[in-house]
């Protein structure tokens, strides 16, 4: 399988199609805009780094995560590419840590 190209943000801003970045991976989402089950919400991801937006509405292990792979066109240059599953795991860990710190502050820890 051929490797996918790397893009800088400057290069992406020159592209004539809607794109988004999730986990350092670049996706061309134009053909999916009208059929997105979440309606117009996907438009918030156009031309943006949208990892948090994606994970706030989808499990990385869901059909949405699998569907996303079909739109991948490359990676963001100079960015450590991670899967949405890895980012999701980190997000959950950070939320748990933040919750524990908050609870400890409330009890005077």
C-alpha positions as CSV (number, residue, x, y, z in Angstrom):
1,X,0.0,0.0,0.0
2,X,1.4,3.4,-1.0
3,X,2.0,5.8,1.8
4,X,-0.3,8.8,2.0
5,X,1.1,12.4,1.5
6,X,1.9,14.8,4.2
7,X,0.3,18.2,4.1
8,X,1.1,21.5,5.9
9,X,-1.8,23.6,7.0
10,X,-0.8,26.2,4.4
11,X,-1.1,23.5,1.7
12,X,-4.5,22.4,3.1
13,X,-5.8,26.0,3.0
14,X,-5.1,26.0,-0.7
15,X,-7.2,22.8,-1.4
16,X,-10.5,23.3,-3.2
17,X,-12.4,20.8,-1.1
18,X,-13.6,20.6,2.5
19,X,-11.1,18.9,4.8
20,X,-10.5,18.3,8.5
21,X,-7.8,17.0,10.7
22,X,-8.4,14.3,13.4
23,X,-5.5,12.8,15.3
24,X,-3.0,14.3,12.9
25,X,-4.6,12.6,10.0
26,X,-6.2,14.6,7.1
27,X,-9.7,13.7,5.8
28,X,-11.5,15.0,2.7
29,X,-15.1,15.2,4.0
30,X,-16.8,17.0,1.2
31,X,-18.7,14.0,-0.2
32,X,-19.9,13.2,3.3
33,X,-21.3,16.6,4.3
34,X,-24.8,16.0,3.0
35,X,-25.2,12.4,4.3
36,X,-23.7,13.0,7.8
37,X,-26.1,11.5,10.3
38,X,-25.5,14.3,12.7
39,X,-26.6,16.9,10.1
40,X,-24.9,20.2,9.9
41,X,-22.6,19.7,12.9
42,X,-19.9,18.2,10.7
43,X,-19.5,21.7,9.1
44,X,-17.8,22.9,12.3
45,X,-14.9,20.5,11.4
46,X,-14.2,22.0,8.0
47,X,-10.8,23.5,7.8
48,X,-10.1,22.8,11.5
49,X,-8.3,20.4,13.8
50,X,-11.4,18.5,14.9
51,X,-10.2,15.7,17.1
52,X,-12.0,16.9,20.2
53,X,-15.1,17.6,18.3
54,X,-15.1,14.2,16.8
55,X,-14.5,12.4,20.1
56,X,-17.2,14.5,21.9
57,X,-19.8,13.0,19.6
58,X,-18.4,9.6,18.6
59,X,-16.7,6.6,20.1
60,X,-13.5,5.9,18.2
61,X,-14.5,2.3,18.0
62,X,-17.9,3.0,16.5
63,X,-19.1,2.9,12.9
64,X,-18.2,6.6,12.7
65,X,-14.6,5.9,13.4
66,X,-14.5,3.2,10.8
67,X,-16.4,5.4,8.3
68,X,-13.8,8.2,8.8
69,X,-11.0,6.0,7.6
70,X,-12.6,5.9,4.1
71,X,-12.1,9.7,3.8
72,X,-8.4,9.7,4.8
73,X,-6.2,11.5,2.3
74,X,-2.9,12.0,4.2
75,X,-1.3,13.2,7.4
76,X,-0.5,16.6,8.9
77,X,3.2,17.4,8.4
78,X,5.4,17.4,11.5
79,X,2.7,16.0,13.6
80,X,2.8,12.7,15.5
81,X,-0.1,10.8,14.0
82,X,-2.3,9.0,16.5
83,X,-5.4,7.1,16.0
84,X,-8.7,8.4,17.4
85,X,-8.6,5.4,19.7
86,X,-5.3,6.5,21.2
87,X,-6.5,10.1,21.6
88,X,-9.7,8.9,23.1
89,X,-7.8,6.8,25.7
90,X,-5.7,9.8,26.7
91,X,-8.8,12.1,26.9
92,X,-10.5,9.6,29.2
93,X,-7.4,9.3,31.4
94,X,-7.1,13.1,31.7
95,X,-10.8,13.4,32.6
96,X,-10.4,10.8,35.3
97,X,-7.3,12.5,36.7
98,X,-9.1,15.9,36.7
99,X,-12.1,14.4,38.4
100,X,-9.9,12.8,41.1
101,X,-8.1,16.1,41.7
102,X,-11.4,18.0,41.9
103,X,-12.7,15.5,44.5
104,X,-9.6,15.6,46.5
105,X,-9.8,19.4,46.7
106,X,-13.4,19.2,47.9
107,X,-12.4,17.0,50.8
108,X,-9.4,19.1,51.7
109,X,-6.7,16.8,50.4
